[in-house]
Structures are given as structure tokens and as C-alpha cells.
Amino acid sequence: MRLLFFFMSTLPLLAASPLIQPGKPHSPYSPPYIEIYAHRGARGLAPENTLPAYQRGLALGVDWVDMDLGITRDGALIVYHDFFLNPDILRKNDVFWAYSKEDFLRQLTDAPGGLDQNMEPYLIKNLNVEDLGDYDAGRLNPLSPYASLFPRQEGADGIKIPSLEEVVTMVDTTSMKHVFFQMEIKIDPTHPSWTVSGEQFIRTLDLFLRHHQLTDRVEIQSLDWGVLEKLHELNADLKLAFLITKENRAKMDDPNPAEAGRWTGGHLLKDHGGSPLQMIKDLGGSCYEPQDSELTQAQLREAHQLGLKVVVWPWPEVTHSGFDPKLINKLIDWGVDGIITDDPDKLRECLQQHGMPLPRSY
């Protein structure tokens, strides 16, 4: 016994790993820490929303893997960001069929019939999983402005759009079910015909989560607050994350109720004390998720007072900049609960400089 005591006393003292709980803000009485969310599977380093990207995030060490969800014509849940085939990140027969997504949308808009009609053959909801197998998602289109945002991304050939099943299986097998999932329902109320209905989406997703026993290891996010409200009614045990952009916040003040409630399921600020954060709480939300550069300390305080977890996200397509250490260090000092990042390696460096614990790698 004396020998065992001597051996244990010589081991280095390790900081206790923080307890990660979906949808829960951090206690002010516990040592500070930040949860790392690998955005689209660390898209700054590997092709977004693909198995190599999630493998890269796990190898670096993250608490969460973030992913976008779509549903195909044959009812499969896939991990993919856009409502349609995007030539910024997809090629067929080794060819990018447009200079960029923006160029592609202009072509469809200018062609006879207009955007909505010409978009139909390219919509994910109109394609089967077998159809998607014709596309390689392993490289950025070098001609696109999008590619310039991720100069460190390492491309590869033969990378397919994965199913949600494939991603969950790989992450759980690799991490021994220690890493959590953040999943975004991709629905746009300004283009409701571009995806399956919100009702079909939430029922399909809820069945998947129940079948794989993921309810306690997932946060479901969306910009469409109405679909999150309906999901809460379907399964109140799920932790829901309400995304918001600067533009959508401005729309809430529109004098036209139809416009003001377009992204909130028809709910108006006046019925929730004039506060978007109170609306989130009233609709069954657990997380407030603003763009990182738009968060204020006042919002952070209000969210925490309401018991909401605060997780921020980057939007380099709008800010035209990559990882911003000055902004990230400010958010760390403010005490956000989580940071969604395209560059988990850089975020880990910032957290280490603050003396905060880091998630293990796999």
C-alpha cells in the first residue's frame, strides 16, 4: 500500500475535464472553459461536411462536430449544406460546371423560366442518394471566391457526400461516443419549395435520433425558429439552438407582421417583451447562437440570465475573413459557452493561452 501511495503521489496533477451538457450554460462557479464545435467538420482544414473533415476534427480534439442536414428524394438524411448542388464544392466527372455558386445562380435566373423552375433538377430534395454518388465533394472550385476563404483546406479525390448514418457511425466509433453532435435543419421560409416540408424534416430527424439514442448527445439548430418550435412540440427532450443573423434580427422589426415573423414561425417581438432571447426561451429553446461578430455583452448577460447557452458561429462568406484571434480572444474573455469554428487547431491555441482545458483527441 505504501508503494502504491508513493507511485500515485508522483503522478502529475491533471485538470478535471469539464462536464459537457447539451443545451446547458456553464456555471459561473466552475472553472472557465469553452466548448469547441468543429464547423462542418473543420472545413478550414478538410472538405466540408465530409468524413475526412470529421476525422480531422476528432484528431485535433473537439467537443462537438457540427453538420448541416438535407433530405433526398428517397428520404435519406445526408450531411450537406446547400439546398442544391453547389459547384463551389462539387464536381461531376472531375469538372466544376460553373465558375462559382453565384455564377451558377445567375445562369439559372437569367435562363427562360427563371430561378425556381430551373433549380428543380439540382435540388437535393429531387435527387436520390444514387444520384448524389455521381459528385465528388473533395475539392474546392479554385475559380470560386469561396475557395479563397479556406487556403489551408487540403483537398482529396473520390470524396462523397456522406449520409448522416455514416457520419454518426464514424464519430461514435472513433470517439467511443464521447463527442457530441450539432445538427442544423436546413430550411428556408423564403424558398419553401426548395426542401422537403418542415414537418417531414423534423419527423424524419426525430425518428433517426430516437433510433440511434442520440437525444441526450445532440443540439439541433436552425435559422427557421418555427421549425424548431414544432420540433420542441414533437420531442421536448431535445436541446434546440436558435440561430440568428444580423439581417434576420432586423426583419423582426418590420412593420409588416408577415415579414417580421417570417423566420420566427409567425411570432412577433411585441408578444415576447420585445426580446428575441425571451422569444427563444418561450419557444422551448436552450441555446442562443448569433454570429460571432454580432454578439454583445448585454445579449450574453441576458441569455445567461434566461438560462440559455450561448454559442457563436463564424460567417467568413460575409465577413470575408478567416479566423480572427482578436475577436475570438474577446469572446473567450466575455465567457461564451461555446465557439463554432472552421479552424479548431487555432481555437485550441487560443484556449491554451488562456489556461483553459482542451478536449482530448481521437
C-alpha positions as CSV (number, residue, x, y, z in Angstrom):
1,M,0.0,0.0,0.0
2,R,2.9,2.4,0.8
3,L,4.4,1.7,-2.6
4,L,1.1,2.4,-4.3
5,F,0.6,5.6,-2.4
6,F,4.2,6.7,-3.3
7,F,3.5,5.9,-7.0
8,M,0.3,7.9,-7.1
9,S,1.8,10.8,-5.3
10,T,4.4,11.2,-8.0
11,L,1.9,11.4,-10.9
12,P,1.3,14.9,-12.4
13,L,-2.0,16.5,-11.3
14,L,-4.4,16.8,-14.2
15,A,-7.1,19.3,-14.5
16,A,-10.6,17.7,-14.4
17,S,-12.3,17.6,-17.7
18,P,-15.4,19.9,-17.7
19,L,-18.8,18.3,-17.8
20,I,-20.3,18.9,-21.2
21,Q,-24.1,19.0,-21.2
22,P,-26.1,19.8,-24.3
23,G,-28.1,22.9,-24.0
24,K,-26.7,23.9,-20.7
25,P,-24.9,27.2,-20.0
26,H,-21.7,27.0,-17.9
27,S,-22.0,27.5,-14.2
28,P,-20.3,30.8,-13.0
29,Y,-19.0,28.8,-10.0
30,S,-17.0,26.3,-12.1
31,P,-13.5,26.9,-13.7
32,P,-14.0,28.7,-17.0
33,Y,-13.9,26.6,-20.2
34,I,-15.1,26.9,-23.8
35,E,-16.7,24.1,-25.8
36,I,-15.2,23.6,-29.2
37,Y,-17.6,22.9,-32.1
38,A,-15.9,21.8,-35.4
39,H,-17.8,23.7,-38.1
40,R,-18.9,21.4,-40.9
41,G,-16.2,19.1,-39.6
42,A,-13.4,21.6,-39.6
43,R,-13.9,23.0,-43.1
44,G,-10.8,25.2,-42.8
45,L,-8.7,22.1,-43.0
46,A,-10.6,19.5,-45.0
47,P,-13.6,19.3,-47.4
48,E,-16.7,20.5,-45.5
49,N,-19.3,18.1,-44.2
50,T,-17.3,15.0,-45.3
51,L,-15.9,12.1,-43.4
52,P,-12.3,13.3,-43.8
53,A,-13.3,16.7,-42.2
54,Y,-14.9,15.0,-39.2
55,Q,-11.9,12.7,-38.9
56,R,-9.6,15.8,-38.9
57,G,-11.7,17.5,-36.2
58,L,-11.6,14.4,-34.0
59,A,-7.9,14.0,-34.4
60,L,-7.3,17.6,-33.3
61,G,-9.7,17.3,-30.3
62,V,-13.1,18.9,-30.2
63,D,-16.2,18.6,-28.0
64,W,-18.8,18.8,-30.8
65,V,-19.0,18.1,-34.5
66,D,-21.2,20.4,-36.4
67,M,-23.1,19.4,-39.6
68,D,-25.8,20.6,-42.0
69,L,-28.7,18.2,-42.9
70,G,-30.7,17.7,-46.0
71,I,-33.2,15.1,-47.1
72,T,-33.1,13.4,-50.5
73,R,-36.0,12.3,-52.7
74,D,-35.7,8.8,-51.4
75,G,-36.0,10.1,-47.8
76,A,-32.3,9.8,-46.8
77,L,-30.8,12.2,-44.3
78,I,-27.5,13.5,-45.7
79,V,-24.8,15.8,-44.4
80,Y,-24.7,18.7,-46.8
81,H,-25.1,22.4,-46.5
82,D,-26.9,23.7,-49.6
83,F,-30.4,23.2,-50.9
84,F,-29.0,22.4,-54.3
85,L,-25.8,21.0,-56.0
86,N,-23.2,23.6,-55.4
87,P,-20.3,24.0,-57.9
88,D,-18.1,25.7,-55.3
89,I,-17.6,22.3,-53.6
90,L,-18.9,19.6,-56.1
91,R,-17.7,18.4,-59.4
92,K,-19.0,15.8,-61.8
93,N,-16.7,13.7,-64.0
94,D,-13.9,15.9,-62.5
95,V,-15.5,19.1,-63.8
96,F,-16.9,22.1,-62.0
97,W,-19.9,23.0,-64.1
98,A,-19.8,26.8,-63.2
99,Y,-17.2,29.3,-62.1
100,S,-18.9,29.7,-58.7
101,K,-22.2,29.2,-56.9
102,E,-23.1,32.9,-57.6
103,D,-22.4,32.4,-61.3
104,F,-24.5,29.3,-61.4
105,L,-27.4,31.1,-59.7
106,R,-27.2,33.9,-62.2
107,Q,-27.3,31.4,-65.1
108,L,-30.5,29.8,-63.7
109,T,-32.1,33.2,-63.0
110,D,-31.4,34.5,-66.5
111,A,-32.5,31.4,-68.3
112,P,-36.1,31.1,-69.6
113,G,-38.4,30.0,-66.8
114,G,-36.5,31.8,-64.0
115,L,-34.6,30.6,-60.9
116,D,-37.2,28.4,-59.2
117,Q,-38.2,26.5,-62.3
118,N,-34.6,26.0,-63.5
119,M,-33.4,25.0,-60.0
120,E,-35.7,21.9,-59.8
121,P,-33.2,19.4,-61.3
122,Y,-30.4,20.5,-58.9
123,L,-32.4,20.4,-55.7
124,I,-31.3,17.8,-53.1
125,K,-35.0,17.0,-52.4
126,N,-35.4,16.0,-56.1
127,L,-32.3,13.7,-56.1
128,N,-31.8,10.2,-54.8
129,V,-28.7,9.1,-52.9
130,E,-27.6,7.2,-56.0
131,D,-27.7,10.5,-58.0
132,L,-25.5,12.2,-55.4
133,G,-23.0,9.5,-55.9
134,D,-22.0,11.0,-59.2
135,Y,-20.5,14.0,-57.5
136,D,-17.1,14.4,-55.8
137,A,-17.1,16.7,-52.8
138,G,-13.3,16.5,-52.1
139,R,-12.0,19.8,-53.6
140,L,-12.9,23.4,-53.7
141,N,-13.5,25.1,-57.0
142,P,-10.3,27.0,-57.5
143,L,-12.1,29.7,-59.6
144,S,-14.7,30.5,-56.9
145,P,-14.4,33.3,-54.4
146,Y,-15.4,30.7,-51.8
147,A,-12.1,28.8,-52.3
148,S,-10.1,31.9,-51.3
149,L,-11.6,31.8,-47.8
150,F,-10.0,28.5,-47.0
151,P,-6.4,28.5,-48.2
152,R,-5.4,25.7,-45.7
153,Q,-8.1,23.2,-46.8
154,E,-6.5,20.0,-48.1
155,G,-8.4,18.6,-51.0
156,A,-8.8,15.0,-52.0
157,D,-10.4,12.9,-54.8
158,G,-13.2,10.4,-54.5
159,I,-14.9,12.0,-51.5
160,K,-18.6,11.6,-51.5
161,I,-21.5,13.4,-49.8
162,P,-22.0,11.3,-46.6
163,S,-25.2,10.1,-45.1
164,L,-26.0,11.2,-41.5
165,E,-25.7,7.5,-40.6
166,E,-22.2,7.3,-41.9
167,V,-21.0,10.4,-40.0
168,V,-22.6,9.3,-36.7
169,T,-21.2,5.8,-37.0
170,M,-17.7,7.1,-37.7
171,V,-17.7,9.7,-35.0
172,D,-19.1,7.3,-32.4
173,T,-16.7,4.5,-33.3
174,T,-13.7,6.8,-33.3
175,S,-14.6,8.8,-30.1
176,M,-16.2,5.9,-28.2
177,K,-19.4,8.1,-28.1
178,H,-17.6,10.9,-26.2
179,V,-18.1,13.6,-28.8
180,F,-21.4,15.4,-29.2
181,F,-23.4,16.3,-32.4
182,Q,-24.7,19.6,-33.5
183,M,-27.1,19.3,-36.4
184,E,-28.7,22.1,-38.5
185,I,-32.0,21.7,-40.1
186,K,-31.6,23.4,-43.5
187,I,-34.9,25.0,-44.3
188,D,-35.5,28.5,-45.8
189,P,-39.0,30.0,-45.4
190,T,-38.3,32.4,-48.3
191,H,-37.8,29.4,-50.6
192,P,-40.1,26.7,-49.0
193,S,-40.3,24.7,-52.2
194,W,-36.5,24.1,-52.2
195,T,-36.6,21.5,-49.5
196,V,-39.0,18.9,-48.0
197,S,-41.5,20.4,-45.7
198,G,-40.6,21.3,-42.1
199,E,-43.0,18.6,-40.9
200,Q,-41.3,15.9,-42.9
201,F,-37.9,17.1,-41.9
202,I,-38.5,17.1,-38.1
203,R,-40.3,13.7,-38.1
204,T,-37.5,12.1,-40.2
205,L,-34.8,13.6,-37.9
206,D,-36.6,12.8,-34.7
207,L,-37.0,9.1,-35.7
208,F,-33.3,8.9,-36.5
209,L,-32.3,10.4,-33.2
210,R,-34.5,8.1,-31.2
211,H,-33.4,5.1,-33.1
212,H,-29.7,5.9,-32.5
213,Q,-30.3,7.0,-28.9
214,L,-28.8,10.5,-29.6
215,T,-31.4,12.7,-27.9
216,D,-29.0,13.3,-24.9
217,R,-26.0,14.0,-27.1
218,V,-27.3,16.4,-29.7
219,E,-28.2,20.1,-30.2
220,I,-30.5,20.8,-33.1
221,Q,-30.1,24.3,-34.7
222,S,-31.9,26.2,-37.4
223,L,-32.4,29.7,-38.7
224,D,-36.1,28.9,-39.0
225,W,-37.4,29.3,-35.5
226,G,-40.8,28.0,-36.5
227,V,-39.5,24.5,-37.4
228,L,-37.6,24.4,-34.0
229,E,-40.8,25.3,-32.2
230,K,-42.6,22.4,-33.9
231,L,-39.7,20.1,-33.1
232,H,-40.0,21.0,-29.4
233,E,-43.7,20.1,-29.6
234,L,-42.7,16.7,-31.1
235,N,-39.9,15.9,-28.7
236,A,-39.4,18.3,-25.7
237,D,-36.3,16.4,-24.6
238,L,-34.2,17.7,-27.5
239,K,-32.0,20.7,-26.9
240,L,-32.7,23.3,-29.5
241,A,-30.3,26.0,-30.7
242,F,-31.8,29.2,-32.3
243,L,-29.5,30.7,-35.0
244,I,-29.8,34.3,-35.8
245,T,-28.2,36.7,-38.3
246,K,-28.0,40.4,-38.3
247,E,-30.4,40.5,-41.2
248,N,-33.0,38.3,-39.6
249,R,-32.8,40.3,-36.4
250,A,-33.6,43.5,-38.4
251,K,-36.5,41.8,-40.1
252,M,-38.1,41.2,-36.7
253,D,-38.7,44.9,-36.5
254,D,-40.5,45.1,-39.9
255,P,-44.0,46.8,-39.5
256,N,-45.4,44.1,-41.8
257,P,-46.2,41.1,-39.4
258,A,-45.8,38.6,-42.3
259,E,-42.2,39.8,-42.8
260,A,-41.5,40.3,-39.1
261,G,-42.5,36.7,-38.4
262,R,-41.1,35.0,-41.5
263,W,-38.1,33.4,-39.7
264,T,-39.8,33.1,-36.3
265,G,-42.8,30.9,-37.2
266,G,-45.1,33.9,-37.1
267,H,-44.1,35.0,-33.6
268,L,-43.6,38.8,-33.1
269,L,-41.3,40.5,-30.7
270,K,-44.1,42.5,-29.1
271,D,-45.5,39.3,-27.7
272,H,-42.2,38.3,-26.0
273,G,-41.3,41.5,-24.2
274,G,-39.5,42.9,-27.3
275,S,-36.7,40.5,-26.7
276,P,-35.5,37.8,-29.3
277,L,-33.9,36.0,-26.4
278,Q,-37.1,35.8,-24.4
279,M,-38.8,34.5,-27.6
280,I,-36.2,31.8,-27.8
281,K,-36.9,30.8,-24.2
282,D,-40.7,30.9,-24.8
283,L,-40.4,28.6,-27.9
284,G,-38.6,25.9,-25.9
285,G,-35.0,26.9,-26.9
286,S,-31.9,26.0,-24.9
287,C,-29.2,27.8,-26.9
288,Y,-28.8,31.3,-28.4
289,E,-26.5,31.2,-31.4
290,P,-25.6,34.6,-33.0
291,Q,-22.8,35.3,-35.5
292,D,-19.6,35.8,-33.5
293,S,-19.0,39.4,-34.6
294,E,-22.6,40.4,-33.7
295,L,-22.8,39.2,-30.1
296,T,-22.8,41.9,-27.4
297,Q,-22.1,41.6,-23.7
298,A,-25.6,42.8,-23.0
299,Q,-27.0,39.9,-25.1
300,L,-24.7,37.4,-23.4
301,R,-25.8,38.6,-19.9
302,E,-29.5,38.4,-20.8
303,A,-29.1,35.0,-22.4
304,H,-27.4,33.6,-19.3
305,Q,-30.0,35.2,-17.0
306,L,-32.6,33.3,-19.0
307,G,-30.7,30.1,-18.7
308,L,-29.7,30.0,-22.3
309,K,-26.4,28.6,-23.5
310,V,-24.5,31.0,-25.8
311,V,-22.6,29.5,-28.8
312,V,-21.3,31.8,-31.5
313,W,-20.5,30.9,-35.2
314,P,-18.3,32.4,-38.0
315,W,-19.5,33.6,-41.3
316,P,-16.4,34.2,-43.5
317,E,-18.6,34.4,-46.6
318,V,-20.0,37.7,-45.2
319,T,-17.0,39.0,-43.2
320,H,-14.5,37.9,-46.0
321,S,-12.0,37.0,-43.3
322,G,-10.9,33.7,-41.7
323,F,-10.1,33.0,-38.1
324,D,-9.9,36.3,-36.2
325,P,-7.8,35.8,-33.0
326,K,-8.7,39.2,-31.6
327,L,-12.4,38.6,-31.9
328,I,-12.0,35.0,-30.5
329,N,-10.0,36.1,-27.5
330,K,-12.6,38.8,-26.7
331,L,-15.4,36.2,-26.8
332,I,-13.3,33.9,-24.6
333,D,-12.8,36.7,-22.1
334,W,-16.5,37.6,-22.2
335,G,-17.4,34.0,-21.2
336,V,-19.3,32.5,-24.1
337,D,-20.2,28.8,-23.6
338,G,-19.1,27.5,-27.0
339,I,-17.4,28.6,-30.2
340,I,-18.2,27.1,-33.6
341,T,-15.0,27.3,-35.7
342,D,-13.7,26.3,-39.1
343,D,-10.2,26.1,-37.5
344,P,-10.3,24.0,-34.4
345,D,-6.5,24.0,-34.2
346,K,-6.3,27.8,-33.9
347,L,-9.1,27.9,-31.4
348,R,-7.3,25.3,-29.3
349,E,-4.2,27.5,-29.3
350,C,-6.2,30.5,-28.0
351,L,-7.8,28.4,-25.3
352,Q,-4.4,27.0,-24.3
353,Q,-3.1,30.6,-24.0
354,H,-6.0,31.3,-21.6
355,G,-5.1,28.3,-19.5
356,M,-8.4,26.5,-20.3
357,P,-8.8,22.8,-20.5
358,L,-8.8,21.2,-24.0
359,P,-10.9,18.2,-25.3
360,R,-8.9,15.1,-26.0
361,S,-8.0,14.0,-29.5
362,Y,-9.0,10.7,-31.1
